[in-house]
């Protein structure tokens, strides 16, 4: 899969224009351009040097620490194919009629349906009465990643499970520069699917991964946020 984008057509023009014109070019264009120089033409696990370079580019652009490895733990890959996921039940009894905060949300995301099973950490809260905005956001901006394929997982599954639970990650569509802070709330998909992770309907829509195949290449790196100061959701440069 080639990493190409019509947005990159602006880059040569920018470099041949006056400095004042260059300054007006969308920062996303330069992010895409920088990533284009590093990412391979096919979607595969990045080399350590590639990961290091991507981590530095993302950290510099977004202003917070973004890492391929955190606390000695990492996933099986940081560059993979993301696929469409369904909504997750946030509390016992949550369903499509109770799931949305506004009619606009319901109209936009109803058709994706509710997953038949629970997320990896089961419910986000005990009941509708204890549901907080934090719980809502954790489900709205969740990703499913292959935690079970993480190096070292089999030797200490509890430690790894505790680490991955609601862990924040930056997910980037390298073709358009759109980026979102997500949390890990499910495990999967299975390797036989050919996908490395899944995204909530809201994440897929924001990243513009809503074509007929409902999938595409993304970068996904850990966010080092020990004080929990970085909110979930879309993030701008």
TORKOL-4160 file (C-alpha; in steps of 0.2 Angstrom, whole numbers, padded with zeros to 4 digits, m for minus):
237
<pt num="1" X="0000" Y="0000" Z="0000"/>
<pt num="2" X="0008" Y="0016" Z="m0006"/>
<pt num="3" X="0007" Y="0031" Z="0006"/>
<pt num="4" X="0001" Y="0045" Z="m0006"/>
<pt num="5" X="m0009" Y="0060" Z="m0003"/>
<pt num="6" X="m0015" Y="0074" Z="m0015"/>
<pt num="7" X="m0011" Y="0086" Z="0000"/>
<pt num="8" X="0008" Y="0083" Z="m0004"/>
<pt num="9" X="0006" Y="0092" Z="m0020"/>
<pt num="10" X="0007" Y="0108" Z="m0011"/>
<pt num="11" X="0024" Y="0104" Z="m0003"/>
<pt num="12" X="0035" Y="0107" Z="m0019"/>
<pt num="13" X="0026" Y="0123" Z="m0022"/>
<pt num="14" X="0029" Y="0129" Z="m0004"/>
<pt num="15" X="0047" Y="0126" Z="m0005"/>
<pt num="16" X="0049" Y="0136" Z="m0021"/>
<pt num="17" X="0038" Y="0150" Z="m0015"/>
<pt num="18" X="0043" Y="0165" Z="m0004"/>
<pt num="19" X="0045" Y="0162" Z="0015"/>
<pt num="20" X="0029" Y="0172" Z="0019"/>
<pt num="21" X="0019" Y="0160" Z="0008"/>
<pt num="22" X="0028" Y="0144" Z="0016"/>
<pt num="23" X="0022" Y="0150" Z="0033"/>
<pt num="24" X="0004" Y="0150" Z="0028"/>
<pt num="25" X="0004" Y="0131" Z="0022"/>
<pt num="26" X="m0006" Y="0120" Z="0034"/>
<pt num="27" X="0005" Y="0112" Z="0047"/>
<pt num="28" X="m0003" Y="0095" Z="0042"/>
<pt num="29" X="0005" Y="0096" Z="0025"/>
<pt num="30" X="0023" Y="0096" Z="0033"/>
<pt num="31" X="0018" Y="0082" Z="0045"/>
<pt num="32" X="0012" Y="0072" Z="0030"/>
<pt num="33" X="0028" Y="0076" Z="0021"/>
<pt num="34" X="0040" Y="0072" Z="0035"/>
<pt num="35" X="0031" Y="0055" Z="0038"/>
<pt num="36" X="0031" Y="0052" Z="0019"/>
<pt num="37" X="0050" Y="0052" Z="0020"/>
<pt num="38" X="0051" Y="0039" Z="0033"/>
<pt num="39" X="0036" Y="0027" Z="0031"/>
<pt num="40" X="0039" Y="0012" Z="0020"/>
<pt num="41" X="0028" Y="0010" Z="0004"/>
<pt num="42" X="0020" Y="m0006" Z="0011"/>
<pt num="43" X="0012" Y="m0007" Z="0028"/>
<pt num="44" X="0023" Y="m0017" Z="0039"/>
<pt num="45" X="0031" Y="m0016" Z="0057"/>
<pt num="46" X="0043" Y="m0002" Z="0057"/>
<pt num="47" X="0061" Y="m0004" Z="0061"/>
<pt num="48" X="0068" Y="0003" Z="0077"/>
<pt num="49" X="0076" Y="0018" Z="0068"/>
<pt num="50" X="0059" Y="0022" Z="0058"/>
<pt num="51" X="0050" Y="0021" Z="0075"/>
<pt num="52" X="0062" Y="0033" Z="0083"/>
<pt num="53" X="0061" Y="0045" Z="0069"/>
<pt num="54" X="0042" Y="0044" Z="0069"/>
<pt num="55" X="0041" Y="0046" Z="0087"/>
<pt num="56" X="0052" Y="0062" Z="0086"/>
<pt num="57" X="0041" Y="0069" Z="0072"/>
<pt num="58" X="0025" Y="0067" Z="0082"/>
<pt num="59" X="0032" Y="0073" Z="0098"/>
<pt num="60" X="0039" Y="0088" Z="0090"/>
<pt num="61" X="0023" Y="0092" Z="0081"/>
<pt num="62" X="0010" Y="0089" Z="0095"/>
<pt num="63" X="0020" Y="0095" Z="0110"/>
<pt num="64" X="0019" Y="0080" Z="0121"/>
<pt num="65" X="0029" Y="0064" Z="0123"/>
<pt num="66" X="0024" Y="0050" Z="0110"/>
<pt num="67" X="0033" Y="0034" Z="0111"/>
<pt num="68" X="0033" Y="0017" Z="0103"/>
<pt num="69" X="0038" Y="0009" Z="0120"/>
<pt num="70" X="0033" Y="0014" Z="0137"/>
<pt num="71" X="0037" Y="0007" Z="0154"/>
<pt num="72" X="0047" Y="m0007" Z="0145"/>
<pt num="73" X="0031" Y="m0012" Z="0135"/>
<pt num="74" X="0026" Y="m0011" Z="0117"/>
<pt num="75" X="0014" Y="m0018" Z="0105"/>
<pt num="76" X="0018" Y="m0030" Z="0091"/>
<pt num="77" X="0018" Y="m0015" Z="0078"/>
<pt num="78" X="0016" Y="0004" Z="0078"/>
<pt num="79" X="0010" Y="0005" Z="0060"/>
<pt num="80" X="m0004" Y="m0006" Z="0054"/>
<pt num="81" X="m0021" Y="m0007" Z="0046"/>
<pt num="82" X="m0036" Y="m0001" Z="0056"/>
<pt num="83" X="m0053" Y="m0008" Z="0053"/>
<pt num="84" X="m0071" Y="m0003" Z="0058"/>
<pt num="85" X="m0077" Y="m0007" Z="0075"/>
<pt num="86" X="m0095" Y="m0006" Z="0083"/>
<pt num="87" X="m0100" Y="0004" Z="0098"/>
<pt num="88" X="m0097" Y="m0005" Z="0115"/>
<pt num="89" X="m0109" Y="m0006" Z="0129"/>
<pt num="90" X="m0104" Y="0006" Z="0143"/>
<pt num="91" X="m0115" Y="m0001" Z="0157"/>
<pt num="92" X="m0127" Y="m0015" Z="0159"/>
<pt num="93" X="m0142" Y="m0012" Z="0149"/>
<pt num="94" X="m0134" Y="0001" Z="0137"/>
<pt num="95" X="m0141" Y="m0001" Z="0120"/>
<pt num="96" X="m0143" Y="0009" Z="0104"/>
<pt num="97" X="m0157" Y="0019" Z="0112"/>
<pt num="98" X="m0147" Y="0024" Z="0127"/>
<pt num="99" X="m0130" Y="0026" Z="0119"/>
<pt num="100" X="m0130" Y="0043" Z="0111"/>
<pt num="101" X="m0130" Y="0061" Z="0119"/>
<pt num="102" X="m0138" Y="0070" Z="0105"/>
<pt num="103" X="m0150" Y="0066" Z="0090"/>
<pt num="104" X="m0136" Y="0071" Z="0078"/>
<pt num="105" X="m0124" Y="0058" Z="0085"/>
<pt num="106" X="m0138" Y="0045" Z="0084"/>
<pt num="107" X="m0141" Y="0050" Z="0066"/>
<pt num="108" X="m0123" Y="0049" Z="0062"/>
<pt num="109" X="m0117" Y="0033" Z="0071"/>
<pt num="110" X="m0133" Y="0023" Z="0073"/>
<pt num="111" X="m0130" Y="0011" Z="0058"/>
<pt num="112" X="m0113" Y="0005" Z="0065"/>
<pt num="113" X="m0123" Y="m0005" Z="0079"/>
<pt num="114" X="m0118" Y="m0012" Z="0096"/>
<pt num="115" X="m0105" Y="m0025" Z="0097"/>
<pt num="116" X="m0112" Y="m0042" Z="0103"/>
<pt num="117" X="m0099" Y="m0044" Z="0116"/>
<pt num="118" X="m0091" Y="m0033" Z="0129"/>
<pt num="119" X="m0074" Y="m0024" Z="0128"/>
<pt num="120" X="m0058" Y="m0031" Z="0135"/>
<pt num="121" X="m0061" Y="m0023" Z="0152"/>
<pt num="122" X="m0080" Y="m0027" Z="0151"/>
<pt num="123" X="m0091" Y="m0012" Z="0156"/>
<pt num="124" X="m0084" Y="0006" Z="0158"/>
<pt num="125" X="m0095" Y="0009" Z="0173"/>
<pt num="126" X="m0108" Y="m0001" Z="0184"/>
<pt num="127" X="m0124" Y="0008" Z="0179"/>
<pt num="128" X="m0131" Y="0022" Z="0169"/>
<pt num="129" X="m0132" Y="0032" Z="0185"/>
<pt num="130" X="m0113" Y="0032" Z="0188"/>
<pt num="131" X="m0109" Y="0035" Z="0169"/>
<pt num="132" X="m0097" Y="0050" Z="0168"/>
<pt num="133" X="m0091" Y="0060" Z="0154"/>
<pt num="134" X="m0074" Y="0051" Z="0156"/>
<pt num="135" X="m0083" Y="0035" Z="0153"/>
<pt num="136" X="m0092" Y="0042" Z="0138"/>
<pt num="137" X="m0076" Y="0048" Z="0130"/>
<pt num="138" X="m0067" Y="0031" Z="0134"/>
<pt num="139" X="m0080" Y="0022" Z="0123"/>
<pt num="140" X="m0082" Y="0035" Z="0110"/>
<pt num="141" X="m0063" Y="0036" Z="0106"/>
<pt num="142" X="m0058" Y="0018" Z="0109"/>
<pt num="143" X="m0047" Y="0007" Z="0099"/>
<pt num="144" X="m0045" Y="m0012" Z="0099"/>
<pt num="145" X="m0026" Y="m0017" Z="0098"/>
<pt num="146" X="m0018" Y="m0034" Z="0098"/>
<pt num="147" X="m0012" Y="m0034" Z="0116"/>
<pt num="148" X="m0011" Y="m0053" Z="0116"/>
<pt num="149" X="0003" Y="m0051" Z="0103"/>
<pt num="150" X="0013" Y="m0039" Z="0113"/>
<pt num="151" X="0031" Y="m0045" Z="0116"/>
<pt num="152" X="0032" Y="m0052" Z="0134"/>
<pt num="153" X="0013" Y="m0053" Z="0136"/>
<pt num="154" X="0012" Y="m0072" Z="0138"/>
<pt num="155" X="0025" Y="m0072" Z="0152"/>
<pt num="156" X="0015" Y="m0059" Z="0163"/>
<pt num="157" X="m0002" Y="m0057" Z="0156"/>
<pt num="158" X="m0009" Y="m0048" Z="0171"/>
<pt num="159" X="0005" Y="m0035" Z="0172"/>
<pt num="160" X="0002" Y="m0032" Z="0153"/>
<pt num="161" X="m0017" Y="m0031" Z="0155"/>
<pt num="162" X="m0016" Y="m0018" Z="0169"/>
<pt num="163" X="m0004" Y="m0008" Z="0158"/>
<pt num="164" X="m0015" Y="m0008" Z="0142"/>
<pt num="165" X="m0031" Y="m0005" Z="0151"/>
<pt num="166" X="m0037" Y="0012" Z="0144"/>
<pt num="167" X="m0019" Y="0017" Z="0139"/>
<pt num="168" X="m0019" Y="0032" Z="0129"/>
<pt num="169" X="m0012" Y="0032" Z="0111"/>
<pt num="170" X="m0010" Y="0044" Z="0097"/>
<pt num="171" X="m0018" Y="0037" Z="0081"/>
<pt num="172" X="m0013" Y="0046" Z="0065"/>
<pt num="173" X="m0019" Y="0045" Z="0047"/>
<pt num="174" X="m0002" Y="0048" Z="0038"/>
<pt num="175" X="m0012" Y="0052" Z="0022"/>
<pt num="176" X="m0021" Y="0067" Z="0028"/>
<pt num="177" X="m0012" Y="0071" Z="0045"/>
<pt num="178" X="m0028" Y="0069" Z="0055"/>
<pt num="179" X="m0024" Y="0063" Z="0072"/>
<pt num="180" X="m0034" Y="0058" Z="0088"/>
<pt num="181" X="m0030" Y="0053" Z="0106"/>
<pt num="182" X="m0038" Y="0036" Z="0109"/>
<pt num="183" X="m0038" Y="0024" Z="0123"/>
<pt num="184" X="m0036" Y="0005" Z="0122"/>
<pt num="185" X="m0053" Y="m0002" Z="0127"/>
<pt num="186" X="m0053" Y="m0019" Z="0118"/>
<pt num="187" X="m0042" Y="m0032" Z="0112"/>
<pt num="188" X="m0041" Y="m0038" Z="0093"/>
<pt num="189" X="m0043" Y="m0040" Z="0079"/>
<pt num="190" X="m0037" Y="m0058" Z="0076"/>
<pt num="191" X="m0022" Y="m0059" Z="0065"/>
<pt num="192" X="m0031" Y="m0069" Z="0051"/>
<pt num="193" X="m0041" Y="m0053" Z="0047"/>
<pt num="194" X="m0026" Y="m0044" Z="0040"/>
<pt num="195" X="m0029" Y="m0030" Z="0051"/>
<pt num="196" X="m0019" Y="m0024" Z="0066"/>
<pt num="197" X="m0031" Y="m0014" Z="0076"/>
<pt num="198" X="m0049" Y="m0007" Z="0076"/>
<pt num="199" X="m0057" Y="0010" Z="0079"/>
<pt num="200" X="m0074" Y="0016" Z="0085"/>
<pt num="201" X="m0086" Y="0023" Z="0073"/>
<pt num="202" X="m0081" Y="0040" Z="0079"/>
<pt num="203" X="m0063" Y="0037" Z="0077"/>
<pt num="204" X="m0065" Y="0030" Z="0059"/>
<pt num="205" X="m0075" Y="0045" Z="0054"/>
<pt num="206" X="m0063" Y="0058" Z="0061"/>
<pt num="207" X="m0048" Y="0049" Z="0053"/>
<pt num="208" X="m0058" Y="0048" Z="0036"/>
<pt num="209" X="m0057" Y="0029" Z="0036"/>
<pt num="210" X="m0075" Y="0028" Z="0030"/>
<pt num="211" X="m0072" Y="0022" Z="0012"/>
<pt num="212" X="m0080" Y="0006" Z="0005"/>
<pt num="213" X="m0067" Y="m0005" Z="0014"/>
<pt num="214" X="m0069" Y="0004" Z="0031"/>
<pt num="215" X="m0050" Y="0002" Z="0034"/>
<pt num="216" X="m0033" Y="0010" Z="0030"/>
<pt num="217" X="m0016" Y="0012" Z="0037"/>
<pt num="218" X="m0013" Y="0022" Z="0053"/>
<pt num="219" X="0002" Y="0025" Z="0065"/>
<pt num="220" X="m0002" Y="0022" Z="0083"/>
<pt num="221" X="0010" Y="0026" Z="0097"/>
<pt num="222" X="0009" Y="0027" Z="0116"/>
<pt num="223" X="0006" Y="0044" Z="0124"/>
<pt num="224" X="0017" Y="0047" Z="0140"/>
<pt num="225" X="0004" Y="0056" Z="0151"/>
<pt num="226" X="0007" Y="0050" Z="0169"/>
<pt num="227" X="m0004" Y="0065" Z="0176"/>
<pt num="228" X="m0019" Y="0062" Z="0164"/>
<pt num="229" X="m0019" Y="0079" Z="0157"/>
<pt num="230" X="m0021" Y="0075" Z="0138"/>
<pt num="231" X="m0040" Y="0073" Z="0134"/>
<pt num="232" X="m0046" Y="0060" Z="0123"/>
<pt num="233" X="m0053" Y="0065" Z="0106"/>
<pt num="234" X="m0046" Y="0074" Z="0090"/>
<pt num="235" X="m0030" Y="0084" Z="0092"/>
<pt num="236" X="m0024" Y="0098" Z="0081"/>
<pt num="237" X="m0006" Y="0104" Z="0077"/>
